[in-house]
Amino acid sequence: MKGWIKVSKINKHPTVVRYYESSAQSTTLDNETVDYEWIRELCLEAGADDVGVVSIERSELDDQRDDMLSAFPHAKTVISFVARMNREPIRTPARSLANIEFHHTGDKIAEISHHIVSRLEARGIRALNSAVGFPMEMDKFPGKTWVISLKPVAVAAGLGHMGIHRNVIHPKFGNFILLGAIMIDARVNQEDRPIDYNPCLECKLCVAACPVGAIGADGQFNFSSCVTHNYREFMGGFSDLVETIVDSKNVKEYRNEVPITETTSWWQSLSFGANYKAAYCLSVCPAGEDVIGPFLKDRKGFTNDILKPLQAKEETVYVTPGSDAEAYVVKRFPHKTVKRVGNGLRPNTIRLLITLMPHAFQPKQASGLNCTYHFAFTGDETRQTTIDIRDNKLQIRDGFHGKPDIRITVDSKTWLKIVAKEKNVAAALLTRKLRIKGNPKLLMKFEKCFA
């Protein structure tokens, strides 16, 4: 074909000649099995504090596999590793110092990953490392923006288990770790398995420390409350700030809404890396062999030294209006300042909306509501969905099930605008984009259950 280089000609090119010469002298794996001990030693030498290996075919990764293969179709094995964080910076009420430790250890994970991948490539093993946090695939926000879910991979690879605060607790280092993962296109001759116990003590210190009540003593977790406050200066919070700026008529109105301390905090996050507002659940966790000693020797002293200063800290706590978090802060921490904000979790499809609903559900706002909702979405996205809210719990099922207390037929685009507070229910009813069969008050109660 015209334009293509003849094989005979390209084979004489110096690059091609040198490649074949070096290939004849070097050893490449070409689908051979890699030695587990070599992998482990490579990772530890690169600076990892512990390492685990898991096949991508393992059942624990069933819900992650498609996303991983989409990014790296050659993946056969995942290497999971941890880097230990220093404890005292994470424990201090001065969160600027905690964030230095988070960012420093995150940078360390990136350096370790880069070194390991370089060594693997030198041996002819294709490898791809994931980011410890950012950057992510933001074109998918507010859906799943990360390539590898590091926590379930670490659990499958025997590096710990999830505590009630939803962080991985390493049996030795506790939750004072950050996670890394590398996919490789080779199999390893040995795999790790999940450890046979959970290091979590269920001491409930994380429950007591959380300023927004996101961690329930019963094991429930309020994702919306956590992301709204702790991740205020990340994706969703930033979009809310931008909208606040756009909506402000002048400098005075902006300053009334956003004090100088918040503006400078945003500058700091944009300049030096996004800052976590709390992460107190990590601060107070006593689990892990290297961590538990002071807690066992003097539990009251441990509480006074680490938990109480975080609880007593006077600070702004960010909540969505009418959320469980708002009521919790007012009652539990009256000395902290409550600020109502948006969290930017605005789904752009009905499919994503349904996926995110359990994360936005506010159990306490659903008190006394026992109702079955049938939603018939029309227009661009057609879908039938049954939503049951009973006993402060949410259940979502595809299709219609049982007898509904109320049936809502709504244009999909219109409903997404209602959820985003860009359109109100009354306007949708007047234009017939929304139709209700049942008591309208049930729809009003439904809206209050999500934040």
N, C-alpha and C positions, 0 to 999 in steps of 0.2 A: 504494500500500500504506500502511495506517495507520501513522503514526509516521515516515514518510519525509518529508524537507523537499522541498517543491515546487521544481522547477528554477527557475522564474521568481522565486521568493522568494530562493533562495540566490545567484542571479546579482546580486541587488541588495545583498548583504552587502558592507560596506566592504572586508573582506579580499579578496574575490573581485574587486571592482572595481579595487582597487589592483594586484592580481596581473596582471590583463589590461593595465592601463595600463603597468606596468613591463615586461611581456613584449613589448609592442609596441615599446618603446624599446631593449631589450637583445638581444644576439645569443647564442643558444644553439646547441649543436652538432647536436642531433637526428640522431644516427647519422652525422654527418660524420666524416671522418678528421682526427685531431689531428696537428699538426705535431711531428715528432720533436725538432727543435731547441728548440721552445717547452717541451716536456716536460723536456728535459735542462736547459735554463736554469732552469726552475722548481725542479727538485730541487737544483741546485747553489746557487741563491740561498737555498734553505731550509736549507742547511748540509751537504748530502751531499758526500762527497769524490769519488765517481764514480757513474755511473748507466748502467744498461742497460735495454733494452726488449725484451720477447719476447711473441709471440702465445700465447695460451692453447692454441691448436691445434697448437703445435709438438710434434713427436714426443718431444722430451726430457721433456715434461711429461705423457706418457701416463699414468703411474702416479700423478700428482698431481691430474689434472684433475677427477675426480669429487669429491674432497674440497673443492677450491676452489669448484666450482660449487655444491656443497651449501651452502657458507657465503654465496656471492654468485652466484646464478644468472645475473646479467647480465654477468659477466666476459668480456671479449674480449681484454684485454691485461694483462700484468703488468709493472709497473715495479719493477726491482730496483736497490737502491743500497747503498753502503757508507759507514760512518763510521769514520774511522781512530782507532785507539787509540794513546796514547803508549807507547813501547816499554819504557822503564826501569821503570815501575811493574809491568809484566807480568813482567819478568825477575827482580825481587828475590825472595829467599827469604822475605821478610816478606809472606805472602800476604794479610794485611789490606790492604796497599797495592795489591796486584794486584786485589783484589776491589773496591776503590774505583773503579779504572779500568774494570773490567767494568761495574759498575753505572752509573757516570757516562755511559759511552758508550751503554749501553742506554737510559738516560733521554733521551740526545740523539737516538737513533733514533726514540723515541716522539714527541719534539717535532717532529722533521723530518717524520715521517709525518703528524702532525696538521696541520701547516702546509700540506703539499702537498694533502692531502685537502680542506682548507678552500678552497684556491684552485681546485681542480678543481670543487668543488661550485658555487662562484661563477660558473663558466663553464658550468654545466649538465651537468657530467660526473659521473655517479655513481661513487663510489670507496669502497673499503674497504681499510684497512691491516691488516696482520698484526702480532701482537706479536713483538718480537725474541726473547723467551723466554717469560716468564710475564706474565699468566695464560694457562693452557691449558684444554682441555676435559677436566677431571679425571674426569668420569664415564666416560671411555674408558680410564683407566689400568688395567693397565700396557700397553695398546695404544697406538695412535697418538693422542696428545693434542693435537698441534699442527695448526693449520689449513693452513698453507703450509709445505712443506719448503723452507726458505730456501736451502740449499746448492745443490741441483740447479737451482733457478731462477737463482741467481747465475751458475752455470757456463754455463747456456744463454744468459744475457744478456751473456756475454763479460767477466765481472768476475773471472775467474781459473779455476783448476782445483783439484781436491782433491789434497792431498798424501798421503803414506802415513800421516800422522797423522789423516786424515779431516777436516781443516779446509780451507776454501777459502783458497788463496794468491793474493792479488792480484798482478798483475805488477809493480806499483810499490810498494805498501804492505806486501807480504808477507802473513803471516797475522795481522798486527796490525790486524784490522778486525772490526767486527760488521756484520750484514746486516739490511736492511729490505726489505719488499716491499709493494706496493700494487696491488690489482686495480682496473681501470677498465672501464666499460661502453662504451668507444669503441675504435676501431682507430687505430693510429698509422701514419703513412706510411713509416716505416722501422723495421727491427728490427736488433738486434745479434745477432752469432753468436759461438759459443765461440772463444776465442783459439786460435791454431794451435800452441801449445806448452804444456807444463806447467811452471810456475815452480818446482815442487819439485825440489830438487837431489839428492834421495835420499842426503843426507849421513849419514843415520841418527843425527843428534844427538837427534832426538825418541825414537828407540828407546832410546838410552842414558839419557835423562832420565826416562823414565816409571817411577815407583816401583813399579808393579805389573806391568810387562812386557806391557802391553796391546797395544803396537805391535810386531809381529814384523819382524825384518830381512827376512823373505821377503814382506812386504806384508800378512800376515794381521793381523786386528784382533780382540782379545778384548773384546767389548762389555761383558760381565758384569764383567770385572775393572775396566774404566774406570768404569762407573757405580757400582759398589760403593764405590770409594774417592773419586774426584773429586766425585761427586754425593752423598756421604754425607749432607749436610744439606739434601737436596732430598726429593722425594716418597717414594721407597721407603725411604730411610734414616730419615725421620721416622716412618713407620709402624712400622719396626723399633724405634725408640726408645720409642714409645708402648707397644708390646707388652712391652718390657723393664720399663717402669714398672709395667704391670699385673701382670706376673709376679713382681715383687719383693715379698717378704713384708713387708719393713719398710725403714726408711731405711738401715740398715746394709747390707742385701743390695743395695740400689740403688747405694749408694756404692762397694761392692766391684766392681760391674759397670760403673758409669759414674763415672769420676773427676770431680772438680770442674771440671777444665779442659774436659772435654767438655760438661758441663752449661752452663757459661758460654758455650762456643762455640755451643751450640744457641740460647741466649738471644740471642746476637749475630745469628745468622742470622734468627731470628724477628723481631727488632727492626729490623734494618737491611738485610735482604735476604739470601737464601741465599748462603752462601759456598762457592766452589770450593776443594777441598782441595789441588789441584795445578795442573792445566793447564800442566804444565812443558813439554809438547810445543810449546805456543805460545811459551813463554819463550825457547827455545833455537833456534828456526827462523831461519836466516840468509837465507832466500829473499826476493826482491823487490828491485827496483832501488834503493830508498831504504834498504834494510837490509843488503845484502850486502857493502858496502865493508869494514867492520872484519874480517869473516870472511876475505875474500880477502887482505887485507894481513897478517894474523897469525892463522892458524887455531888455533895452539896457545894464543895469548893469548886468543882468543875463547872457546875451550873452558874455559880456566882461570878466565876472568872470569865466564862465564855458566852453563856446564854444571856445573862442579865444585861450586860452592856449593849447588846444588840437590841433587846427589847426596849431598853430605856432611851435609845437614840432618838432624838428629835429630828424628824425628816419628813419630806413630802412623800406620800404614798399615792401612786397613780391607779385609778380604778375607772371602770366604765360605769356610766350612770345606772343606778338601780340594780347593780350587781350584788352578788353575795359578798364580794370583797369589800364593797363600800360599807355595808352594814357591819361587817366583821371589824374593820379598822375603827369605826366610830365607837363600837362597844368595847373592844379589847385594848386598843391603843389610843385613847382620847388625846394623848399628848403629841401624836403624830398628825400632820396636816394632810387631809384628804383632798386630792385634786381629781376632778372628773375629766377624762380624756377619751379619745377614740383609740382603738388598737390596730386599726388598719386591716383587720381580718374581714375583707369584703370579697366573697367568692364571686367569680364571673360566670359560673355555670351552675345549673341545678345539681349536676352530679357532684361538683365540688362542695356545694352548699350542704348536701346530704352527708357527705364525708366529714365535714367540719362541725356539724351540729352537736355531736357528743362532746366536742372540745369547748363549745360555747355554752353548753347547758349549765344553768344555775339551779342546783337542787333546792336550795332554800327558798328561792323565788317561786318554786313550783309547789310549795306547801299547800295542802288542801285541794290540789287539782288532781282529779282522777278522770281522765278523758281520753277518748280515741278520736284521732283526727284522720280523715281521708283527704289527701291532697291529690288533685288531678291537674297536673301541669300541662299546659297547651302551648302552641306556638312553635318557636324554634326548638325547644326541647320538650318532648312529650314523655310524661312519666306518671305512673300512679304509685303513691307512697302512703303507707300507714304509719302514723306516729302515735305511740301510746305514752302518756305521761301519767304515772301512777306511783304513789308512795315515794315521791321525790326521785323517781328513776325514769330514765328515758329508754324507749325501745323503738327502733326504726326498722321497717320491713318493706321490701319491694312489693308492689301490688296492693290490692285492697284485702283486708282481713277483718273479720268480725263486723259488728254493727257500729257505725260511727256515731259519736255524739254531735259531730259537725262535719260537713263536707265542704271543702274549699276547692273551687275550680278557678284557676288563675293562669293568665299568660305568663310564661316563664321569665321573660325579660322584665315584666312589670313586678313580679315577686322579688327578683334580684334588686330592683330599685327600691322596693319597700324595705328590704333587709338592710340596704346601704343608706337608709334614711334620705333617699333622693326623691321619694314619692310617698304620699301618705295613703292609708287605706281608704279614706273617704273619697279621694279623687279616683282611685282605682275602681271603687264601687260605682261611681257616677258614670264612668266611661265603659262600664260593663267588662272591663279587663279582669275584674275580680267578682266572683259570685259566691254567695254563701248559702248553704242550706243548714240551718240550725241557729243556735243562739250566738249572735255576734260577740257577746261578752267573752265567749270561750276563745275567740280569736285574739282578743285583747290580752287575755291571760296567757295565751300561747306566746305572744311577742315578749312578754315580761320574763319568760323563762330562759331567754337567750341574751348573751352579752358579748 
